[in-house]
Amino acid sequence: MLTELGDEGVQILAISPDTNERSQGLAERLKARYRFLADRDLAVTQRYGLLHARGGDKGQDVPAPATIVLDRDGIVRWLTVADNYQVRPDPTDVARAVRAIK
């Protein structure tokens, strides 16, 4: 569902504090058709107010799991934040949010 949006000119990015190598390995395992970007210093995470201070398994700062839809001007048009990184919104909801701003 979400990868189809790429065919419609939508750019999908996954942003993670993991290294590029680890993210690339995950992308290959998932056969992802989108790019993974590293936010090693959590600058992007902080910009969007998604820092979970000391939320990591070793007490380190980590990003809150979030899905964000931005318009062409970089304005947040849809946002969902989860308590668990394994919980993601329904792809249909994300696609609907994307199509609403096209």
Secondary structure, DSSP 8 states (H G I E B T S, - for coil): -HHHHHTTT---EEEESS-HHHHHHHHHHHT-SSEEEE-TT-HHHHHTT-EETT-STTS--EE--EEEEE-TTS-EEEEEE-SSTT----HHHHHHHHHHT-
